[in-house]
């Protein structure tokens, strides 16, 4: 990593699924007339990704049969997710200098790991948002977004859909582990916990305080 990279006007959000990261990035960017780097914004990277450098991010691009995606073992799925996150960090660090050079506040739903974030931004410019690790296991396919519904369709097409679903859920369980939750909780950054009784505006206020914006 380029040791000269330091982003004074970027505010990063990391955490677990269903914690509200995407909602906060959009809400804060709107409130501060800033730039929202929403979930998977690295997908808009302008360069063609090389499979040798980015084997995890090009896995689905070069996939011949999508059923192979859901047939992987839980361990293979977890390893792919971990690898993709590291590759996303590389792309984000390539993209952020140009984004941050526009002079606006930049709010980032990021894949950059906690250790790197401590090197590239002020400590209070990273916020951790956490939800109970059980929530993604119960609600993963409840969301209407096309990607999740596509995966659900693939699972239902398997010879034994129930077995295929359990295999996929075991992969999710490895990703959404208590160990990962604890590591984020103890990362040294400010933490906001999911609360169904809190409004978006109230969560925005908590995020502003954590980021030193108010």
C-alpha positions in Angstrom: 0.0 0.0 0.0 1.1 3.5 -0.8 2.1 4.9 2.6 1.2 8.4 1.4 -2.5 7.6 1.1 -4.4 9.5 3.8 -8.0 10.6 3.4 -9.0 13.5 5.6 -12.4 14.0 4.0 -13.5 10.3 3.8 -15.7 8.6 6.3 -15.7 4.9 6.3 -18.4 2.4 7.5 -17.6 -1.2 8.2 -19.6 -3.9 9.9 -22.0 -6.8 9.5 -24.8 -7.4 7.1 -28.2 -5.9 8.0 -26.6 -3.3 10.3 -27.7 -0.3 8.1 -24.4 0.6 6.5 -25.8 1.4 3.0 -28.6 3.5 4.5 -26.2 5.5 6.6 -23.8 6.2 3.7 -26.7 7.5 1.5 -28.3 9.5 4.3 -25.0 11.2 5.4 -24.0 12.0 1.8 -27.3 13.6 1.2 -27.2 15.6 4.4 -23.7 16.9 3.8 -24.0 17.3 0.0 -21.2 14.7 -0.2 -20.4 11.7 -2.2 -21.9 8.3 -1.4 -19.6 5.3 -2.2 -22.3 2.7 -1.8 -22.0 -1.0 -1.4 -19.8 -2.6 -4.1 -19.0 0.8 -5.6 -15.7 -0.8 -6.7 -17.8 -2.6 -9.4 -17.5 0.7 -11.3 -13.7 0.4 -11.5 -12.8 1.5 -15.0 -10.1 -1.0 -15.7 -10.5 -4.5 -16.9 -9.7 -6.9 -14.1 -7.0 -9.4 -14.6 -7.9 -12.9 -13.4 -4.4 -13.4 -12.2 -4.4 -10.4 -9.9 -8.1 -10.6 -9.0 -9.1 -14.3 -9.0 -11.9 -13.9 -6.5 -13.5 -10.8 -8.1 -13.3 -12.4 -11.6 -14.7 -15.7 -10.4 -18.3 -14.9 -11.2 -17.4 -13.0 -14.3 -15.8 -16.0 -15.8 -18.2 -18.6 -14.4 -19.6 -21.0 -17.0 -22.4 -22.6 -14.8 -23.8 -20.5 -12.0 -25.0 -23.7 -10.2 -21.3 -24.2 -9.4 -21.5 -21.1 -7.3 -23.9 -22.5 -4.8 -22.5 -26.0 -4.9 -19.2 -25.0 -3.3 -18.5 -26.2 0.3 -19.1 -23.7 3.1 -15.3 -23.5 3.5 -14.8 -22.7 -0.2 -17.5 -20.0 0.0 -15.9 -18.4 3.1 -12.5 -18.5 1.5 -13.8 -16.8 -1.6 -15.6 -14.1 0.4 -12.4 -13.4 2.3 -10.3 -13.3 -0.9 -12.8 -11.0 -2.6 -12.7 -8.6 0.3 -8.9 -8.3 0.1 -9.2 -7.7 -3.7 -11.9 -5.1 -3.2 -9.6 -3.2 -0.8 -6.9 -3.0 -3.6 -9.5 -1.5 -6.0 -10.9 0.9 -3.4 -7.4 2.3 -2.6 -6.9 2.8 -6.4 -10.3 4.6 -6.7 -10.4 6.8 -3.6 -7.7 9.3 -4.4 -9.7 10.6 -7.4 -13.0 10.5 -5.5 -11.7 12.3 -2.5 -9.9 14.9 -4.7 -13.3 16.5 -5.6 -13.2 18.4 -2.3 -16.5 17.0 -0.9 -17.1 14.8 2.1 -17.0 11.1 1.0 -19.0 8.5 2.8 -17.8 4.9 2.0 -19.5 1.6 2.6 -16.1 -0.1 2.5 -14.4 -3.5 2.3 -11.1 -2.0 3.5 -10.0 -3.9 6.6 -9.7 -2.3 10.0 -5.9 -2.4 10.1 -5.6 -0.5 6.8 -8.3 2.0 7.8 -6.2 3.0 10.9 -3.4 3.9 8.5 -5.3 5.9 5.9 -7.8 8.0 7.9 -8.2 9.6 11.3 -9.4 7.1 13.9 -12.8 8.7 14.2 -13.4 8.6 10.5 -14.3 4.9 10.7 -17.5 3.7 12.1 -18.5 0.0 12.9 -22.2 -0.9 12.5 -23.2 -4.3 13.9 -26.3 -6.5 13.8 -26.9 -9.8 15.5 -25.0 -12.5 13.5 -28.2 -14.5 13.4 -30.1 -12.0 11.3 -28.5 -12.7 7.9 -29.0 -16.4 8.5 -32.7 -15.9 9.0 -33.3 -13.1 6.5 -30.8 -13.5 3.7 -33.3 -14.4 1.0 -36.0 -12.0 2.3 -34.5 -9.1 0.6 -36.0 -8.4 -2.9 -32.7 -7.5 -4.6 -32.2 -9.4 -7.8 -28.9 -11.0 -6.8 -30.3 -12.8 -3.8 -33.4 -13.9 -5.6 -31.3 -15.2 -8.4 -29.3 -17.3 -5.9 -32.6 -18.5 -4.3 -33.8 -19.6 -7.8 -30.6 -21.6 -8.4 -30.9 -23.3 -5.0 -34.5 -24.3 -5.8 -33.4 -25.7 -9.1 -31.0 -28.2 -7.4 -32.0 -31.9 -7.3 -32.2 -31.6 -3.5 -33.2 -27.9 -2.8 -33.3 -28.5 1.0 -29.8 -29.9 1.1 -28.5 -27.1 -1.2 -30.1 -24.5 1.0 -28.6 -25.9 4.1 -25.1 -26.0 2.4 -25.5 -22.3 1.5 -26.6 -21.4 5.0 -23.6 -23.1 6.5 -21.4 -20.9 4.3 -23.3 -17.8 5.5 -22.8 -19.1 9.1 -19.0 -19.2 8.6 -19.0 -15.6 7.2 -21.4 -14.2 9.8 -19.6 -15.8 12.8 -19.5 -14.6 16.3 -15.7 -14.4 15.9 -16.0 -11.9 13.1 -18.6 -9.9 15.1 -16.3 -9.8 18.1 -13.3 -8.7 16.0 -15.3 -5.8 14.6 -16.7 -4.9 18.0 -13.2 -4.8 19.5 -11.5 -3.0 16.5 -11.0 0.2 18.4 -13.5 2.2 16.3 -16.8 3.7 17.4 -19.7 1.2 17.2 -23.4 1.5 16.5 -25.6 -1.5 17.2 -28.7 -2.2 15.1 -31.9 -1.2 17.0 -35.3 -1.8 15.4 -36.8 0.9 17.6 -34.4 3.7 16.4 -35.3 5.9 13.4 -33.0 6.5 10.5 -32.7 10.1 11.7 -31.6 9.0 15.1 -29.0 6.7 13.7 -27.7 9.5 11.5 -27.3 11.6 14.6 -25.3 8.8 16.3 -23.1 8.4 13.2 -22.5 12.2 13.0 -21.4 12.2 16.7 -19.1 9.2 16.1 -17.5 10.9 13.0 -17.1 14.2 14.8 -19.5 15.9 12.4 -21.5 17.5 15.2 
